Amino acid sequence: MQFHANAAIYAISAIATGGVIIRPWRFPEAIWAVLGAVALVAFGLISLADAFTGILKGLDVYYFLAGMMLLAELARREGPKMDWQRKAA
């Protein structure tokens, strides 16, 4: 039985990852990632507690990525005003 659970986990992960990369039906990447996570919990392949533990362990990464996206958007909006920072980097 363990083999089937592992195969299902790999299959769901592959489909979710493929959806993030290929973006069929032009769905946003986040939709595919969340659908994969929900499928793992819904099919009982991981527990809800393990899912929340995984989310909490990644908070530092989420904050870092959010900060990088904010900086990128600021640089895009400010354009020429940010030239001095681009030259310094």
C-alpha positions in Angstrom: 0.0 0.0 0.0 2.9 2.4 0.7 4.0 2.1 -2.9 0.7 3.3 -4.2 0.7 6.3 -1.8 4.2 7.2 -2.9 3.2 6.9 -6.6 0.2 9.1 -6.0 2.3 11.7 -4.2 4.8 11.7 -7.1 2.0 11.9 -9.7 0.2 14.8 -8.0 3.5 16.7 -7.5 4.5 16.2 -11.1 1.1 17.4 -12.4 1.2 20.5 -10.1 4.8 21.3 -11.1 3.9 20.8 -14.8 1.0 23.1 -14.3 3.2 25.8 -12.7 5.7 25.6 -15.5 3.4 25.1 -18.6 0.3 27.0 -17.3 -2.4 25.2 -19.3 -5.6 27.1 -19.8 -3.6 30.2 -18.7 -4.3 29.6 -15.0 -1.9 31.5 -12.7 1.0 29.5 -11.3 -0.4 29.8 -7.7 -3.6 27.9 -8.7 -1.6 24.8 -9.8 0.5 24.9 -6.6 -2.5 25.2 -4.3 -4.5 22.6 -6.2 -1.6 20.1 -5.8 -1.3 20.8 -2.1 -5.1 20.5 -1.6 -5.1 17.3 -3.5 -2.4 15.8 -1.3 -4.4 16.7 1.8 -7.8 15.7 0.3 -6.6 12.2 -0.7 -5.1 11.7 2.8 -1.5 11.5 1.4 -0.3 14.1 3.9 -2.1 15.2 7.1 -3.5 18.7 7.5 -1.1 19.3 10.4 1.9 18.4 8.2 0.6 20.8 5.5 0.4 23.6 8.0 3.8 22.8 9.4 5.2 23.0 5.8 3.6 26.4 5.3 5.0 27.7 8.6 8.5 26.4 7.9 8.5 28.4 4.6 7.5 31.8 6.0 11.0 33.2 5.8 11.1 32.3 2.1 7.7 33.8 1.4 8.7 37.1 3.1 12.0 37.2 1.1 10.2 36.6 -2.2 7.5 39.2 -1.3 10.2 41.7 -0.6 12.0 41.0 -3.8 8.8 41.4 -5.8 8.1 44.7 -4.0 11.6 45.9 -4.9 11.2 44.8 -8.5 7.9 46.6 -8.8 9.4 49.8 -7.2 12.3 49.7 -9.7 9.9 49.2 -12.6 7.7 52.1 -11.6 10.5 54.5 -10.7 12.5 53.7 -13.8 15.2 56.4 -14.4 15.1 57.5 -10.8 16.6 54.1 -9.9 19.5 54.4 -12.4 22.0 55.3 -9.6 21.2 52.0 -7.8 21.6 49.9 -11.0 25.0 51.5 -11.6 26.1 50.8 -8.1 25.1 47.2 -8.2 
